[in-house]
Amino acid sequence: MRLRDETGQLVILASPQSSLSVEALDTLELVFHRRVFIDAPGGIGLFCKMALLKRRKGLIFVLAGSENPNGNSVAKRAAKLGLADQILHSKGMLDTDLKGLGVLESHFTSDATAIETIMTIQAAKTARAVARGGTQTSGSAR
């Protein structure tokens, strides 16, 4: 069963990019058709691209926190626009700028925990889409 309107996910990663291993990212790519890391200053074009990727089952990581100050403004804007799904952070890496954004915060200590939190949100989003009838089989449009 495929989703007619596939659901993407935008994750604010308040940790170094290296905190997620290549193996973990490859595992996530089995579910998400693409992944993108964003650490550039925000702009209107960037938010349009994020919204498009999110609707197409992309997994978008906004790199934020003390190591990526440009990402903090992108993260705050994405949360304000309702694009952000969660904040993943490792111990001591969540800046005060990123607290209170109204986005689910998840502390992770390993690849397995990061994958689990991402997949939990994706399962809930998929269940909502299926309940709305937004599915199709691989053989037909209905």
DSSP file (Angstrom, degrees, kcal/mol; ACC not computed):
  #  RESIDUE AA STRUCTURE BP1 BP2  ACC     N-H-->O    O-->H-N    N-H-->O    O-->H-N    TCO  KAPPA ALPHA  PHI   PSI    X-CA   Y-CA   Z-CA
    1    1 A M              0   0    0      0, 0.0     2,-0.3     0, 0.0   136,-0.2   0.000 360.0 360.0 360.0 131.8    0.0    0.0    0.0
    2    2 A R  E     -A  136   0A   0    134,-2.7   134,-2.6     4,-0.0     2,-0.4  -0.839 360.0-112.4-113.5 154.6    1.4    3.4   -0.9
    3    3 A L  E     -A  135   0A   0     -2,-0.3     3,-0.4   132,-0.2   132,-0.3  -0.732  13.4-150.2 -84.0 132.5    0.2    6.8    0.3
    4    4 A R  S    S+     0   0    0    130,-2.5     2,-0.8    -2,-0.4    -1,-0.2   0.949 100.5  32.5 -64.2 -48.0   -1.4    8.9   -2.5
    5    5 A D  S    S-     0   0    0    129,-0.7    -1,-0.3    -3,-0.1    51,-0.1  -0.844  95.9-149.7-108.6  92.6   -0.2   12.0   -0.7
    6    6 A E        -     0   0    0     -2,-0.8     2,-0.5    -3,-0.4    51,-0.5  -0.285   8.6-130.3 -67.3 147.6    3.1   10.9    0.9
    7    7 A T        -     0   0    0     49,-0.2    48,-0.2    50,-0.1     2,-0.1  -0.863  20.8-166.2-105.7 126.4    4.1   12.5    4.1
    8    8 A G        -     0   0    0     46,-2.2     2,-0.3    -2,-0.5    51,-0.2  -0.300  11.0-136.0 -94.1-174.8    7.5   13.9    4.7
    9    9 A Q  E     -b   59   0B   0     49,-2.5    51,-2.8    -2,-0.1     2,-0.6  -0.988   5.8-154.1-150.0 136.0    9.2   14.9    7.9
   10   10 A L  E     -b   60   0B   0     73,-0.4    75,-3.0    -2,-0.3    76,-1.2  -0.955  17.5-171.5-112.9 119.6   11.3   17.9    9.0
   11   11 A V  E     -bc  61  86B   0     49,-3.5    51,-2.6    -2,-0.6     2,-0.8  -0.936  18.3-144.0-114.6 126.8   13.6   17.2   11.9
   12   12 A I  E     -bc  62  87B   0     74,-3.0    76,-2.8    -2,-0.5     2,-0.9  -0.823  17.8-156.7 -86.9 115.2   15.5   19.9   13.7
   13   13 A L  E     -bc  63  88B   0     49,-2.3    51,-2.0    -2,-0.8     2,-1.2  -0.812  13.1-176.1 -99.2 100.4   18.8   18.2   14.6
   14   14 A A  E     + c   0  89B   0     74,-2.8    76,-0.8    -2,-0.9    51,-0.1  -0.454  62.9  68.8 -93.5  60.6   20.3   20.1   17.5
   15   15 A S  S    S-     0   0    0     -2,-1.2    49,-0.2    49,-0.3    -2,-0.1  -0.939 100.7 -67.4-161.5 165.8   23.4   18.0   17.5
   16   16 A P    >   -     0   0    0      0, 0.0     3,-2.2     0, 0.0     4,-0.3  -0.375  43.3-122.3 -62.8 146.9   26.4   17.6   15.2
   17   17 A Q  G >  S+     0   0    0      1,-0.3     3,-1.5     2,-0.2    -3,-0.0   0.841 112.5  64.6 -57.4 -32.4   25.5   16.0   11.8
   18   18 A S  G 3  S+     0   0    0      1,-0.3    -1,-0.3     3,-0.0     4,-0.1   0.568  78.7  83.8 -70.0  -7.0   28.0   13.3   12.7
   19   19 A S  G <  S+     0   0    0     -3,-2.2     2,-0.6     1,-0.1    -1,-0.3   0.755  85.9  61.6 -69.5 -21.5   25.8   12.2   15.6
   20   20 A L  S <  S-     0   0    0     -3,-1.5    -1,-0.1    -4,-0.3    90,-0.0  -0.924  90.3-134.1-103.0 124.2   23.8   10.1   13.1
   21   21 A S     >  -     0   0    0     -2,-0.6     4,-2.1     1,-0.1     5,-0.2  -0.275  18.5-114.4 -74.6 161.4   25.9    7.5   11.4
   22   22 A V  H  > S+     0   0    0      1,-0.2     4,-2.4     2,-0.2     5,-0.2   0.867 118.2  56.6 -60.4 -37.2   25.8    6.7    7.7
   23   23 A E  H  > S+     0   0    0      2,-0.2     4,-1.9     1,-0.2    -1,-0.2   0.903 106.5  48.6 -63.1 -41.4   24.3    3.3    8.5
   24   24 A A  H  > S+     0   0    0      2,-0.2     4,-2.3     1,-0.2    -2,-0.2   0.916 112.0  48.8 -64.6 -42.7   21.4    5.0   10.4
   25   25 A L  H  X S+     0   0    0     -4,-2.1     4,-1.7     1,-0.2    -2,-0.2   0.885 109.6  52.1 -65.2 -38.2   20.7    7.4    7.5
   26   26 A D  H  < S+     0   0    0     -4,-2.4     4,-0.4     2,-0.2    -1,-0.2   0.880 108.9  51.0 -64.4 -37.3   20.8    4.5    5.0
   27   27 A T  H >< S+     0   0    0     -4,-1.9     3,-1.3     1,-0.2     4,-0.4   0.921 109.6  49.6 -64.5 -44.0   18.2    2.7    7.1
   28   28 A L  H >X S+     0   0    0     -4,-2.3     4,-2.6     1,-0.3     3,-1.5   0.817 100.1  65.8 -64.5 -30.3   16.0    5.8    7.2
   29   29 A E  T 3< S+     0   0    0     -4,-1.7    -1,-0.3     1,-0.3    -2,-0.2   0.654  86.4  70.5 -69.6 -13.5   16.3    6.1    3.5
   30   30 A L  T <4 S+     0   0    0     -3,-1.3    -1,-0.3    -4,-0.4    -2,-0.2   0.799 113.1  28.9 -67.8 -27.5   14.4    2.8    3.1
   31   31 A V  T <4 S+     0   0    0     -3,-1.5     2,-0.5    -4,-0.4    -2,-0.2   0.836 121.6  52.4 -97.5 -45.0   11.3    4.7    4.3
   32   32 A F  S  < S-     0   0    0     -4,-2.6    -1,-0.2     1,-0.1    26,-0.2  -0.822  73.0-145.4 -99.2 130.8   12.1    8.2    3.1
   33   33 A H  S    S+     0   0    0     24,-0.7     2,-0.3    -2,-0.5    25,-0.2   0.677  80.2  10.5 -71.6 -16.4   13.0    8.5   -0.6
   34   34 A R  E     -d   58   0B   0     23,-0.5    25,-2.4    19,-0.1     2,-0.4  -0.988  61.1-153.8-154.4 157.5   15.4   11.3    0.0
   35   35 A R  E     -d   59   0B   0     -2,-0.3     2,-0.4    23,-0.2    25,-0.2  -0.995  10.4-171.5-136.1 146.1   17.2   13.1    2.8
   36   36 A V  E     -d   60   0B   0     23,-2.1    25,-3.2    -2,-0.4     2,-0.5  -0.998  12.7-150.6-137.1 136.5   18.5   16.7    2.9
   37   37 A F  E     -d   61   0B   0     -2,-0.4     2,-0.5    23,-0.2    25,-0.2  -0.944  16.1-168.3-107.2 129.0   20.6   18.5    5.5
   38   38 A I  E     +d   62   0B   0     23,-3.1    25,-2.9    -2,-0.5    -2,-0.0  -0.969  28.5 146.0-120.5 124.6   20.1   22.2    5.7
   39   39 A D        +     0   0    0     -2,-0.5    32,-0.2    23,-0.2    31,-0.2   0.177  42.7 110.3-137.6  16.9   22.4   24.5    7.6
   40   40 A A  S    S-     0   0    0      1,-0.1    34,-0.1    30,-0.1    -2,-0.0  -0.478  80.3 -83.3 -89.4 162.2   22.2   27.7    5.5
   41   41 A P        -     0   0    0      0, 0.0    -1,-0.1     0, 0.0    30,-0.1  -0.341  57.0-103.7 -60.4 146.8   20.6   31.0    6.5
   42   42 A G        +     0   0    0     28,-0.3     2,-0.3    -3,-0.1     3,-0.1  -0.303  45.7 161.4 -75.2 156.8   16.8   30.9    5.8
   43   43 A G     >  -     0   0    0      1,-0.1     4,-1.8    31,-0.0     5,-0.2  -0.950  53.4 -94.7-162.0 168.2   15.0   32.7    3.0
   44   44 A I  H  > S+     0   0    0     -2,-0.3     4,-1.8     1,-0.2     5,-0.2   0.881 123.4  52.9 -61.6 -38.3   11.7   32.4    1.2
   45   45 A G  H  > S+     0   0    0      1,-0.2     4,-2.1     2,-0.2    -1,-0.2   0.884 106.3  53.8 -63.4 -38.0   13.0   30.1   -1.4
   46   46 A L  H  > S+     0   0    0      1,-0.2     4,-2.3     2,-0.2    -1,-0.2   0.911 108.5  48.3 -63.0 -42.9   14.4   27.7    1.2
   47   47 A F  H  X S+     0   0    0     -4,-1.8     4,-2.3     2,-0.2    -1,-0.2   0.848 109.3  53.0 -70.3 -33.1   11.1   27.4    3.0
   48   48 A C  H  X S+     0   0    0     -4,-1.8     4,-2.1     2,-0.2    -1,-0.2   0.925 110.8  47.6 -63.6 -43.6    9.3   26.7   -0.3
   49   49 A K  H  X S+     0   0    0     -4,-2.1     4,-2.6     2,-0.2    -2,-0.2   0.904 111.0  50.9 -64.1 -41.2   11.8   23.9   -1.0
   50   50 A M  H  X S+     0   0    0     -4,-2.3     4,-2.6     1,-0.2    -1,-0.2   0.921 109.9  49.8 -62.7 -43.3   11.3   22.5    2.5
   51   51 A A  H  X S+     0   0    0     -4,-2.3     4,-1.7     1,-0.2    -1,-0.2   0.904 112.4  47.9 -63.0 -40.9    7.5   22.4    2.1
   52   52 A L  H  X S+     0   0    0     -4,-2.1     4,-0.9     2,-0.2    -2,-0.2   0.927 113.1  47.1 -65.2 -44.9    7.8   20.7   -1.2
   53   53 A L  H ><>S+     0   0    0     -4,-2.6     5,-2.3     1,-0.2     3,-0.7   0.905 109.1  54.9 -62.6 -40.7   10.2   18.1    0.1
   54   54 A K  H ><5S+     0   0    0     -4,-2.6   -46,-2.2     1,-0.3     3,-1.0   0.877 106.8  50.1 -62.6 -37.7    8.1   17.5    3.1
   55   55 A R  H 3<5S+     0   0    0     -4,-1.7    -1,-0.3     1,-0.2    -2,-0.2   0.701 106.6  57.8 -73.0 -17.8    5.1   16.7    1.0
   56   56 A R  T <<5S-     0   0    0     -4,-0.9    -1,-0.2    -3,-0.7   -23,-0.2   0.042 122.8 -97.0-103.8  26.3    7.0   14.2   -1.1
   57   57 A K  T < 5S+     0   0    0     -3,-1.0   -24,-0.7   -51,-0.5   -23,-0.5   0.697  73.2 152.2  70.4  21.1    8.2   11.9    1.7
   58   58 A G  E   < - d   0  34B   0     -5,-2.3   -49,-2.5   -26,-0.2     2,-0.6  -0.464  43.6-134.9 -77.5 155.8   11.5   13.6    2.1
   59   59 A L  E     -bd   9  35B   0    -25,-2.4   -23,-2.1   -51,-0.2     2,-0.5  -0.960  24.7-168.1-111.5 113.8   13.4   13.6    5.4
   60   60 A I  E     -bd  10  36B   0    -51,-2.8   -49,-3.5    -2,-0.6     2,-0.6  -0.900   7.5-163.7-109.7 124.6   14.8   17.1    6.0
   61   61 A F  E     -bd  11  37B   0    -25,-3.2   -23,-3.1    -2,-0.5     2,-0.7  -0.939   4.3-159.7-106.3 118.6   17.3   17.7    8.8
   62   62 A V  E     -bd  12  38B   0    -51,-2.6   -49,-2.3    -2,-0.6     2,-0.7  -0.887  18.0-140.4 -93.4 115.1   17.7   21.3    9.8
   63   63 A L  E     +b   13   0B   0    -25,-2.9     8,-0.2    -2,-0.7     2,-0.2  -0.676  39.7 154.6 -80.7 112.9   21.1   21.5   11.5
   64   64 A A        +     0   0    0    -51,-2.0     3,-0.3    -2,-0.7   -49,-0.3  -0.669  14.3  73.8-129.2-178.9   20.7   23.9   14.5
   65   65 A G  S >  S-     0   0    0      3,-0.3     3,-1.0    -2,-0.2     7,-0.3  -0.518  96.5 -39.6 104.9-173.4   22.2   24.5   17.9
   66   66 A S  T 3  S+     0   0    0     27,-0.5    -1,-0.2     1,-0.3    28,-0.1   0.783 135.7  51.6 -63.6 -28.6   25.5   26.0   19.1
   67   67 A E  T 3  S+     0   0    0     -3,-0.3    -1,-0.3     1,-0.2    -2,-0.1   0.712 119.5  35.1 -80.2 -19.9   27.5   24.4   16.3
   68   68 A N    X>  +     0   0    0     -3,-1.0     3,-0.9     1,-0.1     4,-0.8  -0.608  63.5 167.4-133.6  72.5   25.1   25.7   13.5
   69   69 A P  H >> S+     0   0    0      0, 0.0     4,-0.8     0, 0.0     3,-0.7   0.822  78.0  60.2 -61.2 -30.7   23.8   29.2   14.5
   70   70 A N  H 3> S+     0   0    0      1,-0.2     4,-1.2   -31,-0.2     3,-0.5   0.875  99.7  58.2 -61.5 -35.0   22.4   29.8   11.0
   71   71 A G  H <> S+     0   0    0     -3,-0.9     4,-3.0    -8,-0.2    -1,-0.2   0.755  92.1  68.8 -67.0 -24.7   20.2   26.7   11.5
   72   72 A N  H <X S+     0   0    0     -4,-0.8     4,-2.6    -3,-0.7    -1,-0.2   0.918 100.9  45.8 -61.3 -43.0   18.6   28.2   14.6
   73   73 A S  H  X S+     0   0    0     -4,-0.8     4,-2.2    -3,-0.5    -1,-0.2   0.896 114.0  48.9 -68.4 -37.6   16.8   30.9   12.5
   74   74 A V  H  X S+     0   0    0     -4,-1.2     4,-2.8     2,-0.2    -2,-0.2   0.925 112.2  49.4 -64.0 -43.4   15.7   28.3   10.0
   75   75 A A  H  X S+     0   0    0     -4,-3.0     4,-2.4     2,-0.2    -2,-0.2   0.917 111.2  48.3 -62.1 -44.7   14.5   26.0   12.8
   76   76 A K  H  X S+     0   0    0     -4,-2.6     4,-2.3     2,-0.2    -1,-0.2   0.914 114.0  46.2 -63.9 -42.3   12.5   28.8   14.5
   77   77 A R  H  X S+     0   0    0     -4,-2.2     4,-2.2     2,-0.2     6,-0.2   0.918 112.1  50.9 -66.6 -42.7   10.9   29.8   11.2
   78   78 A A  H  <>S+     0   0    0     -4,-2.8     5,-2.8     1,-0.2     6,-1.1   0.898 111.9  47.6 -62.2 -39.9   10.1   26.2   10.2
   79   79 A A  H ><5S+     0   0    0     -4,-2.4     3,-1.2     4,-0.2    -1,-0.2   0.914 110.9  51.4 -66.1 -41.9    8.4   25.7   13.7
   80   80 A K  H 3<5S+     0   0    0     -4,-2.3    -2,-0.2     1,-0.3    -1,-0.2   0.863 110.8  48.4 -63.4 -36.1    6.5   28.9   13.3
   81   81 A L  T 3<5S-     0   0    0     -4,-2.2    -1,-0.3    -5,-0.1    -2,-0.2   0.459 116.5-114.7 -83.2  -0.9    5.2   27.9    9.9
   82   82 A G  T < 5S+     0   0    0     -3,-1.2    -3,-0.2    -4,-0.3    -2,-0.1   0.701  84.8 117.4  76.7  19.2    4.2   24.4   11.2
   83   83 A L      < +     0   0    0     -5,-2.8   -73,-0.4    -6,-0.2     2,-0.2   0.768  48.7  89.5 -87.4 -27.0    6.8   22.6    9.0
   84   84 A A        -     0   0    0     -6,-1.1   -73,-0.2    -9,-0.2    20,-0.1  -0.513  47.8-177.6 -78.5 135.8    8.9   21.2   11.9
   85   85 A D        -     0   0    0    -75,-3.0    19,-0.6     1,-0.3     2,-0.3   0.782  63.0 -16.6 -98.7 -35.9    7.9   17.7   13.2
   86   86 A Q  E     -ce  11 104B   0    -76,-1.2   -74,-3.0    17,-0.2     2,-0.5  -0.992  50.9-123.9-163.9 162.0   10.4   17.3   16.0
   87   87 A I  E     -ce  12 105B   0     17,-3.1    19,-3.3    -2,-0.3     2,-0.5  -0.975  22.8-164.0-112.9 121.3   13.7   18.4   17.6
   88   88 A L  E     +ce  13 106B   0    -76,-2.8   -74,-2.8    -2,-0.5     2,-0.3  -0.912  20.2 167.0-101.2 128.1   16.3   15.7   18.1
   89   89 A H  E     -ce  14 107B   0     17,-2.3    19,-2.2    -2,-0.5     2,-0.2  -0.994  28.5-139.2-143.2 149.9   19.0   16.6   20.4
   90   90 A S    >   -     0   0    0    -76,-0.8     3,-2.3    -2,-0.3     4,-0.3  -0.600  57.2 -57.1 -99.3 169.3   21.9   15.0   22.3
   91   91 A K  T 3  S-     0   0    0     17,-0.3    -1,-0.2     1,-0.3    16,-0.0  -0.136 121.4  -1.3 -53.0 127.9   22.8   15.9   25.9
   92   92 A G  T 3  S+     0   0    0      1,-0.1    -1,-0.3    -3,-0.1    -3,-0.0   0.503 105.2 101.1  75.5   5.5   23.6   19.5   26.4
   93   93 A M    <   +     0   0    0     -3,-2.3     2,-0.9   -79,-0.1   -27,-0.5   0.523  47.2 102.0-101.4  -6.0   23.1   20.5   22.7
   94   94 A L        -     0   0    0     -4,-0.3    -2,-0.1   -29,-0.1    -5,-0.1  -0.696  65.1-145.6 -85.5 107.0   19.6   22.1   22.9
   95   95 A D    >   -     0   0    0     -2,-0.9     3,-1.2     1,-0.1     4,-0.5  -0.271  20.9-118.6 -65.0 153.2   20.1   25.9   22.8
   96   96 A T  G >  S+     0   0    0      1,-0.3     3,-0.9     2,-0.2    -1,-0.1   0.797 114.0  67.2 -63.1 -26.7   17.7   28.0   24.8
   97   97 A D  G 3  S+     0   0    0      1,-0.2    -1,-0.3     3,-0.0    -3,-0.0   0.798 101.8  47.2 -60.9 -28.0   16.7   29.6   21.4
   98   98 A L  G X  S+     0   0    0     -3,-1.2     3,-0.7     2,-0.0    -1,-0.2   0.500  91.2  97.4 -96.3  -4.9   15.2   26.2   20.4
   99   99 A K  T <  S+     0   0    0     -3,-0.9    -4,-0.0    -4,-0.5    -3,-0.0  -0.580  82.8  24.3 -82.4 147.8   13.2   25.6   23.6
  100  100 A G  T 3  S+     0   0    0     -2,-0.2    -1,-0.2     3,-0.2    -2,-0.0   0.742  75.1 130.1  75.1  23.8    9.6   26.4   23.7
  101  101 A L  S <  S-     0   0    0     -3,-0.7     3,-0.1     2,-0.2    -2,-0.1   0.546  77.0-116.0 -83.7  -6.4    9.0   26.2   19.9
  102  102 A G  S    S+     0   0    0      1,-0.3     2,-0.4   -22,-0.0    -3,-0.1   0.737  76.5 125.2  77.6  21.6    5.9   24.0   20.4
  103  103 A V  S    S-     0   0    0    -17,-0.0    -1,-0.3     1,-0.0    -2,-0.2  -0.916  73.1 -96.1-115.4 141.2    7.7   21.1   18.6
  104  104 A L  E     -e   86   0B   0    -19,-0.6   -17,-3.1    -2,-0.4     2,-0.5  -0.324  39.7-150.0 -55.6 126.0    8.2   17.7   20.1
  105  105 A E  E     -e   87   0B   0    -19,-0.2     2,-0.4    -2,-0.1   -17,-0.2  -0.879  14.6-174.7-103.4 131.8   11.6   17.4   21.7
  106  106 A S  E     -e   88   0B   0    -19,-3.3   -17,-2.3    -2,-0.5     2,-0.5  -0.989  14.7-149.0-129.6 125.8   13.4   14.1   21.8
  107  107 A H  E     -e   89   0B   0     -2,-0.4     2,-0.4   -19,-0.2   -17,-0.2  -0.785  21.5-169.1 -90.0 131.1   16.7   13.4   23.5
  108  108 A F        +     0   0    0    -19,-2.2   -17,-0.3    -2,-0.5     3,-0.1  -0.944  25.7 178.0-126.7 149.0   18.7   10.6   21.8
  109  109 A T  S    S+     0   0    0     -2,-0.4     2,-0.3     1,-0.2    -1,-0.1   0.481  71.2  19.1-119.9 -10.7   21.8    8.7   22.8
  110  110 A S  S  > S-     0   0    0      1,-0.1     4,-2.0   -90,-0.0    -1,-0.2  -0.959  80.9 -98.9-153.6 168.1   22.2    6.4   19.8
  111  111 A D  H  > S+     0   0    0     -2,-0.3     4,-2.8     1,-0.2     5,-0.3   0.900 119.7  57.3 -56.7 -41.8   21.3    5.7   16.2
  112  112 A A  H  > S+     0   0    0      1,-0.2     4,-2.4     2,-0.2    -1,-0.2   0.901 107.1  46.9 -60.7 -42.2   18.6    3.3   17.3
  113  113 A T  H  > S+     0   0    0      2,-0.2     4,-2.3     1,-0.2    -1,-0.2   0.906 112.3  50.2 -67.5 -39.8   16.8    5.9   19.5
  114  114 A A  H  X S+     0   0    0     -4,-2.0     4,-2.1     2,-0.2    -2,-0.2   0.938 112.7  46.3 -62.9 -46.2   17.0    8.5   16.7
  115  115 A I  H  X S+     0   0    0     -4,-2.8     4,-2.8     1,-0.2     5,-0.2   0.909 111.5  53.0 -62.2 -42.1   15.5    6.1   14.2
  116  116 A E  H  X S+     0   0    0     -4,-2.4     4,-2.2    -5,-0.3    -1,-0.2   0.916 109.8  46.4 -62.1 -43.8   12.8    5.0   16.6
  117  117 A T  H  X S+     0   0    0     -4,-2.3     4,-1.6     2,-0.2    -1,-0.2   0.902 114.3  47.8 -68.1 -38.8   11.7    8.6   17.3
  118  118 A I  H  X S+     0   0    0     -4,-2.1     4,-2.1    -5,-0.2    -2,-0.2   0.926 114.1  46.9 -64.8 -43.8   11.6    9.5   13.6
  119  119 A M  H  X S+     0   0    0     -4,-2.8     4,-2.7     2,-0.2    -2,-0.2   0.826 106.4  58.2 -70.1 -31.5    9.7    6.3   12.8
  120  120 A T  H  X S+     0   0    0     -4,-2.2     4,-1.8    -5,-0.2    -1,-0.2   0.933 110.2  43.2 -62.5 -45.4    7.2    6.8   15.6
  121  121 A I  H  X S+     0   0    0     -4,-1.6     4,-2.3     1,-0.2    -2,-0.2   0.910 113.9  51.5 -66.1 -41.3    6.2   10.2   14.2
  122  122 A Q  H  X S+     0   0    0     -4,-2.1     4,-2.6     1,-0.2    -2,-0.2   0.896 107.6  52.5 -64.2 -39.0    6.1    8.8   10.6
  123  123 A A  H  X S+     0   0    0     -4,-2.7     4,-2.4     2,-0.2    -1,-0.2   0.905 110.3  48.4 -62.2 -41.2    3.9    5.9   11.7
  124  124 A A  H  X S+     0   0    0     -4,-1.8     4,-2.0     2,-0.2    -2,-0.2   0.911 112.4  48.0 -65.4 -42.0    1.4    8.4   13.2
  125  125 A K  H  X S+     0   0    0     -4,-2.3     4,-2.0     1,-0.2    -2,-0.2   0.899 112.5  49.2 -65.6 -39.9    1.4   10.6   10.1
  126  126 A T  H  X S+     0   0    0     -4,-2.6     4,-2.6     2,-0.2     5,-0.2   0.912 108.7  52.7 -65.3 -42.4    0.9    7.5    7.9
  127  127 A A  H  X S+     0   0    0     -4,-2.4     4,-2.3     1,-0.2    -1,-0.2   0.893 109.2  49.9 -60.7 -40.4   -2.0    6.3   10.0
  128  128 A R  H  X S+     0   0    0     -4,-2.0     4,-1.4     2,-0.2    -1,-0.2   0.910 111.5  48.6 -63.9 -41.5   -3.7    9.7    9.7
  129  129 A A  H  <>S+     0   0    0     -4,-2.0     5,-2.6     1,-0.2    -2,-0.2   0.900 111.9  48.6 -66.2 -40.3   -3.3    9.7    5.9
  130  130 A V  H ><5S+     0   0    0     -4,-2.6     3,-1.6     1,-0.2    -1,-0.2   0.903 108.3  54.4 -65.3 -40.9   -4.7    6.1    5.7
  131  131 A A  H 3<5S+     0   0    0     -4,-2.3    -1,-0.2     1,-0.3    -2,-0.2   0.819 105.7  53.4 -63.0 -30.4   -7.6    7.0    7.9
  132  132 A R  T 3<5S-     0   0    0     -4,-1.4    -1,-0.3    -5,-0.1    -2,-0.2   0.472 120.5-111.2 -82.7  -1.0   -8.4    9.9    5.5
  133  133 A G  T < 5S+     0   0    0     -3,-1.6     2,-1.0    -4,-0.2    -3,-0.2   0.710  70.8 143.0  82.1  19.6   -8.4    7.5    2.6
  134  134 A G      < +     0   0    0     -5,-2.6  -130,-2.5    -6,-0.2  -129,-0.7  -0.259  38.2 105.8 -90.0  49.9   -5.2    8.8    1.0
  135  135 A T  E     -A    3   0A   0     -2,-1.0     2,-0.3  -132,-0.3  -132,-0.2  -0.842  42.3-175.4-124.0 161.8   -3.9    5.5   -0.1
  136  136 A Q  E     -A    2   0A   0   -134,-2.6  -134,-2.7    -2,-0.3     2,-0.1  -0.984  26.5-117.9-148.3 152.4   -3.5    3.6   -3.4
  137  137 A T    >   -     0   0    0     -2,-0.3     3,-0.6     3,-0.3     0, 0.0  -0.484  31.7-112.5 -84.0 164.2   -2.3    0.2   -4.3
  138  138 A S  T 3  S+     0   0    0      1,-0.2    -1,-0.1    -2,-0.1     3,-0.1   0.695 114.0  51.7 -71.9 -15.0    0.7   -0.2   -6.5
  139  139 A G  T 3  S+     0   0    0      1,-0.1     2,-0.3     2,-0.0    -1,-0.2   0.640 116.1  18.7 -97.0 -14.7   -1.4   -1.5   -9.3
  140  140 A S  S <  S-     0   0    0     -3,-0.6    -3,-0.3     1,-0.0    -1,-0.1  -0.949  71.5-112.8-150.5 168.5   -4.1    1.1   -9.6
  141  141 A A              0   0    0     -2,-0.3    -1,-0.0     1,-0.2    -3,-0.0   0.633 360.0 360.0 -80.1 -14.1   -5.0    4.6   -8.7
  142  142 A R              0   0    0     -6,-0.1    -1,-0.2     0, 0.0    -7,-0.1   0.357 360.0 360.0-130.8 360.0   -7.8    3.6   -6.3
